[in-house]
Amino acid sequence: MSTHHTYKKIEIVGSSRTSIEDAIENALAECAKSVRNMDWFEVVDTRGHIEDGKVGHYQVTLKVGFRLSSS
């Protein structure tokens, strides 16, 4: 077993009408469908859409780190 890891980062955007936390969960759940070995995420941007003077939905940009596998 290796004593070090090599990671790659990708950037994704999640959204939710409910909350920032839900936007993060939505983004990670969708990403997990096609990306293996996800280990960490970093929130790099938070924004939202306004509808009729209220929050329409939240948008969160994430950097997701995943381990590159040797096999």
Biopython code that builds the backbone (N, CA, C, O; Angstrom):
import numpy as np
from Bio.PDB.StructureBuilder import StructureBuilder

atoms = [
    (1, "MET", "N", (0.832, -1.184, 0.000)),
    (1, "MET", "CA", (0.000, 0.000, 0.000)),
    (1, "MET", "C", (0.874, 1.244, 0.000)),
    (1, "MET", "O", (1.890, 1.299, 0.693)),
    (2, "SER", "N", (0.479, 2.229, -0.773)),
    (2, "SER", "CA", (1.243, 3.467, -0.905)),
    (2, "SER", "C", (1.160, 4.309, 0.362)),
    (2, "SER", "O", (0.147, 4.282, 1.062)),
    (3, "THR", "N", (2.218, 5.053, 0.659)),
    (3, "THR", "CA", (2.227, 5.933, 1.822)),
    (3, "THR", "C", (1.887, 7.372, 1.442)),
    (3, "THR", "O", (1.915, 8.261, 2.293)),
    (4, "HIS", "N", (1.566, 7.606, 0.168)),
    (4, "HIS", "CA", (1.182, 8.947, -0.273)),
    (4, "HIS", "C", (-0.015, 8.848, -1.214)),
    (4, "HIS", "O", (-0.333, 7.777, -1.730)),
    (5, "HIS", "N", (-0.659, 9.967, -1.421)),
    (5, "HIS", "CA", (-1.803, 10.031, -2.327)),
    (5, "HIS", "C", (-1.598, 11.182, -3.295)),
    (5, "HIS", "O", (-0.975, 12.188, -2.957)),
    (6, "THR", "N", (-2.120, 11.028, -4.486)),
    (6, "THR", "CA", (-2.145, 12.099, -5.473)),
    (6, "THR", "C", (-3.609, 12.414, -5.756)),
    (6, "THR", "O", (-4.425, 11.512, -5.948)),
    (7, "TYR", "N", (-3.925, 13.691, -5.779)),
    (7, "TYR", "CA", (-5.305, 14.131, -5.943)),
    (7, "TYR", "C", (-5.468, 14.947, -7.214)),
    (7, "TYR", "O", (-4.519, 15.545, -7.721)),
    (8, "LYS", "N", (-6.683, 14.955, -7.707)),
    (8, "LYS", "CA", (-7.078, 15.845, -8.782)),
    (8, "LYS", "C", (-8.256, 16.648, -8.266)),
    (8, "LYS", "O", (-9.058, 16.134, -7.486)),
    (9, "LYS", "N", (-8.376, 17.918, -8.691)),
    (9, "LYS", "CA", (-9.487, 18.766, -8.270)),
    (9, "LYS", "C", (-10.361, 19.088, -9.477)),
    (9, "LYS", "O", (-9.865, 19.344, -10.575)),
    (10, "ILE", "N", (-11.661, 19.071, -9.249)),
    (10, "ILE", "CA", (-12.605, 19.534, -10.252)),
    (10, "ILE", "C", (-13.503, 20.573, -9.608)),
    (10, "ILE", "O", (-13.619, 20.632, -8.384)),
    (11, "GLU", "N", (-14.128, 21.380, -10.425)),
    (11, "GLU", "CA", (-15.026, 22.393, -9.905)),
    (11, "GLU", "C", (-16.443, 22.077, -10.364)),
    (11, "GLU", "O", (-16.680, 21.806, -11.541)),
    (12, "ILE", "N", (-17.385, 22.115, -9.419)),
    (12, "ILE", "CA", (-18.787, 21.839, -9.718)),
    (12, "ILE", "C", (-19.653, 22.900, -9.047)),
    (12, "ILE", "O", (-19.208, 23.583, -8.125)),
    (13, "VAL", "N", (-20.880, 23.031, -9.513)),
    (13, "VAL", "CA", (-21.826, 23.977, -8.925)),
    (13, "VAL", "C", (-23.101, 23.219, -8.574)),
    (13, "VAL", "O", (-23.673, 22.525, -9.414)),
    (14, "GLY", "N", (-23.537, 23.360, -7.332)),
    (14, "GLY", "CA", (-24.791, 22.762, -6.890)),
    (14, "GLY", "C", (-25.805, 23.845, -6.582)),
    (14, "GLY", "O", (-25.437, 24.977, -6.269)),
    (15, "SER", "N", (-27.072, 23.501, -6.671)),
    (15, "SER", "CA", (-28.110, 24.483, -6.357)),
    (15, "SER", "C", (-29.227, 23.834, -5.552)),
    (15, "SER", "O", (-29.403, 22.616, -5.558)),
    (16, "SER", "N", (-29.968, 24.680, -4.867)),
    (16, "SER", "CA", (-31.099, 24.214, -4.059)),
    (16, "SER", "C", (-32.022, 25.389, -3.786)),
    (16, "SER", "O", (-31.567, 26.524, -3.643)),
    (17, "ARG", "N", (-33.301, 25.120, -3.716)),
    (17, "ARG", "CA", (-34.269, 26.143, -3.316)),
    (17, "ARG", "C", (-34.337, 26.233, -1.792)),
    (17, "ARG", "O", (-34.897, 27.188, -1.254)),
    (18, "THR", "N", (-33.770, 25.241, -1.091)),
    (18, "THR", "CA", (-33.911, 25.141, 0.358)),
    (18, "THR", "C", (-32.808, 25.848, 1.145)),
    (18, "THR", "O", (-33.091, 26.693, 1.994)),
    (19, "SER", "N", (-31.521, 25.492, 0.854)),
    (19, "SER", "CA", (-30.426, 26.024, 1.672)),
    (19, "SER", "C", (-29.076, 25.832, 0.983)),
    (19, "SER", "O", (-28.950, 25.101, 0.001)),
    (20, "ILE", "N", (-28.086, 26.506, 1.526)),
    (20, "ILE", "CA", (-26.716, 26.338, 1.039)),
    (20, "ILE", "C", (-26.241, 24.913, 1.298)),
    (20, "ILE", "O", (-25.602, 24.301, 0.443)),
    (21, "GLU", "N", (-26.554, 24.387, 2.479)),
    (21, "GLU", "CA", (-26.143, 23.028, 2.816)),
    (21, "GLU", "C", (-26.750, 22.011, 1.848)),
    (21, "GLU", "O", (-26.081, 21.063, 1.439)),
    (22, "ASP", "N", (-27.996, 22.209, 1.490)),
    (22, "ASP", "CA", (-28.665, 21.323, 0.550)),
    (22, "ASP", "C", (-28.035, 21.434, -0.842)),
    (22, "ASP", "O", (-27.935, 20.436, -1.556)),
    (23, "ALA", "N", (-27.616, 22.627, -1.226)),
    (23, "ALA", "CA", (-26.932, 22.819, -2.508)),
    (23, "ALA", "C", (-25.618, 22.041, -2.537)),
    (23, "ALA", "O", (-25.266, 21.449, -3.558)),
    (24, "ILE", "N", (-24.893, 22.040, -1.418)),
    (24, "ILE", "CA", (-23.651, 21.274, -1.313)),
    (24, "ILE", "C", (-23.951, 19.784, -1.434)),
    (24, "ILE", "O", (-23.299, 19.076, -2.201)),
    (25, "GLU", "N", (-24.936, 19.310, -0.677)),
    (25, "GLU", "CA", (-25.305, 17.888, -0.725)),
    (25, "GLU", "C", (-25.735, 17.467, -2.128)),
    (25, "GLU", "O", (-25.353, 16.395, -2.597)),
    (26, "ASN", "N", (-26.526, 18.303, -2.800)),
    (26, "ASN", "CA", (-26.967, 17.987, -4.158)),
    (26, "ASN", "C", (-25.785, 17.869, -5.117)),
    (26, "ASN", "O", (-25.724, 16.951, -5.935)),
    (27, "ALA", "N", (-24.851, 18.806, -5.006)),
    (27, "ALA", "CA", (-23.682, 18.794, -5.887)),
    (27, "ALA", "C", (-22.835, 17.543, -5.661)),
    (27, "ALA", "O", (-22.415, 16.893, -6.617)),
    (28, "LEU", "N", (-22.589, 17.211, -4.402)),
    (28, "LEU", "CA", (-21.757, 16.043, -4.095)),
    (28, "LEU", "C", (-22.443, 14.737, -4.501)),
    (28, "LEU", "O", (-21.788, 13.819, -4.996)),
    (29, "ALA", "N", (-23.748, 14.652, -4.296)),
    (29, "ALA", "CA", (-24.482, 13.435, -4.676)),
    (29, "ALA", "C", (-24.426, 13.218, -6.184)),
    (29, "ALA", "O", (-24.231, 12.094, -6.647)),
    (30, "GLU", "N", (-24.596, 14.281, -6.937)),
    (30, "GLU", "CA", (-24.556, 14.165, -8.399)),
    (30, "GLU", "C", (-23.141, 13.836, -8.873)),
    (30, "GLU", "O", (-22.960, 13.019, -9.776)),
    (31, "CYS", "N", (-22.156, 14.461, -8.274)),
    (31, "CYS", "CA", (-20.752, 14.219, -8.630)),
    (31, "CYS", "C", (-20.358, 12.773, -8.339)),
    (31, "CYS", "O", (-19.616, 12.162, -9.107)),
    (32, "ALA", "N", (-20.853, 12.231, -7.236)),
    (32, "ALA", "CA", (-20.511, 10.860, -6.833)),
    (32, "ALA", "C", (-21.000, 9.817, -7.837)),
    (32, "ALA", "O", (-20.529, 8.680, -7.828)),
    (33, "LYS", "N", (-21.932, 10.192, -8.694)),
    (33, "LYS", "CA", (-22.421, 9.256, -9.710)),
    (33, "LYS", "C", (-21.365, 8.943, -10.763)),
    (33, "LYS", "O", (-21.412, 7.890, -11.398)),
    (34, "SER", "N", (-20.407, 9.858, -10.951)),
    (34, "SER", "CA", (-19.404, 9.633, -11.990)),
    (34, "SER", "C", (-17.950, 9.770, -11.527)),
    (34, "SER", "O", (-17.030, 9.453, -12.282)),
    (35, "VAL", "N", (-17.738, 10.232, -10.312)),
    (35, "VAL", "CA", (-16.374, 10.430, -9.800)),
    (35, "VAL", "C", (-16.150, 9.502, -8.609)),
    (35, "VAL", "O", (-16.919, 9.504, -7.648)),
    (36, "ARG", "N", (-15.088, 8.715, -8.691)),
    (36, "ARG", "CA", (-14.751, 7.811, -7.586)),
    (36, "ARG", "C", (-13.689, 8.442, -6.686)),
    (36, "ARG", "O", (-13.008, 9.390, -7.075)),
    (37, "ASN", "N", (-13.564, 7.908, -5.503)),
    (37, "ASN", "CA", (-12.506, 8.281, -4.554)),
    (37, "ASN", "C", (-12.547, 9.738, -4.114)),
    (37, "ASN", "O", (-11.502, 10.332, -3.845)),
    (38, "MET", "N", (-13.742, 10.323, -4.037)),
    (38, "MET", "CA", (-13.836, 11.704, -3.553)),
    (38, "MET", "C", (-13.433, 11.722, -2.072)),
    (38, "MET", "O", (-13.891, 10.893, -1.286)),
    (39, "ASP", "N", (-12.577, 12.669, -1.707)),
    (39, "ASP", "CA", (-12.087, 12.742, -0.332)),
    (39, "ASP", "C", (-12.417, 14.055, 0.369)),
    (39, "ASP", "O", (-12.584, 14.063, 1.589)),
    (40, "TRP", "N", (-12.514, 15.145, -0.349)),
    (40, "TRP", "CA", (-12.741, 16.425, 0.311)),
    (40, "TRP", "C", (-13.386, 17.416, -0.652)),
    (40, "TRP", "O", (-13.369, 17.225, -1.867)),
    (41, "PHE", "N", (-13.952, 18.476, -0.086)),
    (41, "PHE", "CA", (-14.473, 19.574, -0.903)),
    (41, "PHE", "C", (-14.155, 20.898, -0.235)),
    (41, "PHE", "O", (-13.907, 20.973, 0.969)),
    (42, "GLU", "N", (-14.170, 21.936, -1.052)),
    (42, "GLU", "CA", (-13.916, 23.293, -0.584)),
    (42, "GLU", "C", (-14.972, 24.195, -1.227)),
    (42, "GLU", "O", (-15.140, 24.174, -2.446)),
    (43, "VAL", "N", (-15.675, 24.977, -0.430)),
    (43, "VAL", "CA", (-16.639, 25.938, -0.969)),
    (43, "VAL", "C", (-15.856, 27.169, -1.418)),
    (43, "VAL", "O", (-15.190, 27.813, -0.608)),
    (44, "VAL", "N", (-15.935, 27.494, -2.705)),
    (44, "VAL", "CA", (-15.169, 28.630, -3.224)),
    (44, "VAL", "C", (-16.043, 29.823, -3.589)),
    (44, "VAL", "O", (-15.536, 30.930, -3.771)),
    (45, "ASP", "N", (-17.354, 29.605, -3.698)),
    (45, "ASP", "CA", (-18.235, 30.712, -4.045)),
    (45, "ASP", "C", (-19.663, 30.378, -3.620)),
    (45, "ASP", "O", (-20.111, 29.239, -3.757)),
    (46, "THR", "N", (-20.355, 31.359, -3.117)),
    (46, "THR", "CA", (-21.755, 31.195, -2.744)),
    (46, "THR", "C", (-22.525, 32.358, -3.364)),
    (46, "THR", "O", (-22.144, 33.520, -3.227)),
    (47, "ARG", "N", (-23.589, 32.029, -4.032)),
    (47, "ARG", "CA", (-24.419, 33.061, -4.635)),
    (47, "ARG", "C", (-25.849, 32.540, -4.721)),
    (47, "ARG", "O", (-26.117, 31.401, -4.339)),
    (48, "GLY", "N", (-26.751, 33.347, -5.209)),
    (48, "GLY", "CA", (-28.129, 32.906, -5.329)),
    (48, "GLY", "C", (-28.869, 33.653, -6.411)),
    (48, "GLY", "O", (-28.362, 34.607, -7.002)),
    (49, "HIS", "N", (-30.056, 33.205, -6.649)),
    (49, "HIS", "CA", (-30.935, 33.805, -7.636)),
    (49, "HIS", "C", (-32.100, 34.440, -6.895)),
    (49, "HIS", "O", (-32.648, 33.842, -5.969)),
    (50, "ILE", "N", (-32.480, 35.639, -7.293)),
    (50, "ILE", "CA", (-33.549, 36.360, -6.624)),
    (50, "ILE", "C", (-34.816, 36.290, -7.470)),
    (50, "ILE", "O", (-34.793, 36.555, -8.672)),
    (51, "GLU", "N", (-35.915, 35.930, -6.824)),
    (51, "GLU", "CA", (-37.223, 35.906, -7.473)),
    (51, "GLU", "C", (-38.205, 36.708, -6.623)),
    (51, "GLU", "O", (-38.428, 36.381, -5.458)),
    (52, "ASP", "N", (-38.779, 37.733, -7.190)),
    (52, "ASP", "CA", (-39.752, 38.584, -6.481)),
    (52, "ASP", "C", (-39.208, 39.114, -5.152)),
    (52, "ASP", "O", (-39.928, 39.162, -4.155)),
    (53, "GLY", "N", (-37.950, 39.504, -5.148)),
    (53, "GLY", "CA", (-37.344, 40.084, -3.960)),
    (53, "GLY", "C", (-36.965, 39.095, -2.875)),
    (53, "GLY", "O", (-36.580, 39.494, -1.775)),
    (54, "LYS", "N", (-37.071, 37.791, -3.179)),
    (54, "LYS", "CA", (-36.720, 36.751, -2.204)),
    (54, "LYS", "C", (-35.741, 35.765, -2.837)),
    (54, "LYS", "O", (-35.545, 35.753, -4.052)),
    (55, "VAL", "N", (-35.137, 34.944, -1.991)),
    (55, "VAL", "CA", (-34.219, 33.924, -2.501)),
    (55, "VAL", "C", (-35.000, 32.914, -3.333)),
    (55, "VAL", "O", (-35.915, 32.259, -2.835)),
    (56, "GLY", "N", (-34.632, 32.797, -4.594)),
    (56, "GLY", "CA", (-35.244, 31.798, -5.467)),
    (56, "GLY", "C", (-34.541, 30.465, -5.329)),
    (56, "GLY", "O", (-35.181, 29.421, -5.200)),
    (57, "HIS", "N", (-33.214, 30.507, -5.357)),
    (57, "HIS", "CA", (-32.424, 29.321, -5.062)),
    (57, "HIS", "C", (-30.993, 29.732, -4.747)),
    (57, "HIS", "O", (-30.527, 30.803, -5.135)),
    (58, "TYR", "N", (-30.320, 28.856, -4.039)),
    (58, "TYR", "CA", (-28.929, 29.046, -3.642)),
    (58, "TYR", "C", (-28.040, 28.312, -4.626)),
    (58, "TYR", "O", (-28.392, 27.235, -5.108)),
    (59, "GLN", "N", (-26.885, 28.894, -4.927)),
    (59, "GLN", "CA", (-25.889, 28.235, -5.771)),
    (59, "GLN", "C", (-24.559, 28.236, -5.020)),
    (59, "GLN", "O", (-24.153, 29.250, -4.450)),
    (60, "VAL", "N", (-23.893, 27.091, -5.028)),
    (60, "VAL", "CA", (-22.615, 26.954, -4.333)),
    (60, "VAL", "C", (-21.607, 26.316, -5.284)),
    (60, "VAL", "O", (-21.857, 25.249, -5.843)),
    (61, "THR", "N", (-20.473, 26.975, -5.461)),
    (61, "THR", "CA", (-19.395, 26.415, -6.273)),
    (61, "THR", "C", (-18.435, 25.681, -5.347)),
    (61, "THR", "O", (-17.977, 26.228, -4.344)),
    (62, "LEU", "N", (-18.140, 24.436, -5.697)),
    (62, "LEU", "CA", (-17.250, 23.596, -4.905)),
    (62, "LEU", "C", (-16.059, 23.149, -5.726)),
    (62, "LEU", "O", (-16.177, 22.907, -6.927)),
    (63, "LYS", "N", (-14.919, 23.040, -5.081)),
    (63, "LYS", "CA", (-13.792, 22.296, -5.636)),
    (63, "LYS", "C", (-13.819, 20.947, -4.916)),
    (63, "LYS", "O", (-13.852, 20.896, -3.686)),
    (64, "VAL", "N", (-13.805, 19.886, -5.665)),
    (64, "VAL", "CA", (-13.860, 18.525, -5.105)),
    (64, "VAL", "C", (-12.526, 17.854, -5.390)),
    (64, "VAL", "O", (-12.063, 17.827, -6.531)),
    (65, "GLY", "N", (-11.912, 17.310, -4.341)),
    (65, "GLY", "CA", (-10.652, 16.581, -4.490)),
    (65, "GLY", "C", (-10.916, 15.088, -4.442)),
    (65, "GLY", "O", (-11.630, 14.592, -3.570)),
    (66, "PHE", "N", (-10.324, 14.377, -5.403)),
    (66, "PHE", "CA", (-10.456, 12.928, -5.399)),
    (66, "PHE", "C", (-9.103, 12.297, -5.669)),
    (66, "PHE", "O", (-8.281, 12.833, -6.412)),
    (67, "ARG", "N", (-8.892, 11.141, -5.044)),
    (67, "ARG", "CA", (-7.636, 10.413, -5.182)),
    (67, "ARG", "C", (-7.535, 9.766, -6.540)),
    (67, "ARG", "O", (-8.490, 9.154, -7.018)),
    (68, "LEU", "N", (-6.382, 9.898, -7.161)),
    (68, "LEU", "CA", (-6.119, 9.164, -8.394)),
    (68, "LEU", "C", (-5.706, 7.750, -8.013)),
    (68, "LEU", "O", (-4.849, 7.560, -7.150)),
    (69, "SER", "N", (-6.303, 6.777, -8.644)),
    (69, "SER", "CA", (-5.982, 5.383, -8.297)),
    (69, "SER", "C", (-4.914, 4.857, -9.247)),
    (69, "SER", "O", (-4.812, 5.290, -10.395)),
    (70, "SER", "N", (-4.137, 3.933, -8.756)),
    (70, "SER", "CA", (-3.055, 3.356, -9.566)),
    (70, "SER", "C", (-3.536, 2.216, -10.435)),
    (70, "SER", "O", (-2.775, 1.711, -11.260)),
    (71, "SER", "N", (-4.798, 1.792, -10.270)),
    (71, "SER", "CA", (-5.297, 0.688, -11.084)),
    (71, "SER", "C", (-6.362, 1.141, -12.042)),
    (71, "SER", "O", (-6.892, 0.332, -12.804)),
]
sb = StructureBuilder()
sb.init_structure("model")
sb.init_model(0)
sb.init_chain("A")
sb.init_seg("    ")
for serial, (resi, resn, name, xyz) in enumerate(atoms, 1):
    if name == "N":
        sb.init_residue(resn, " ", resi, " ")
    sb.init_atom(name, np.array(xyz, "f"), 0.0, 1.0, " ", f" {name:<3s}", serial, name[0])
structure = sb.get_structure()
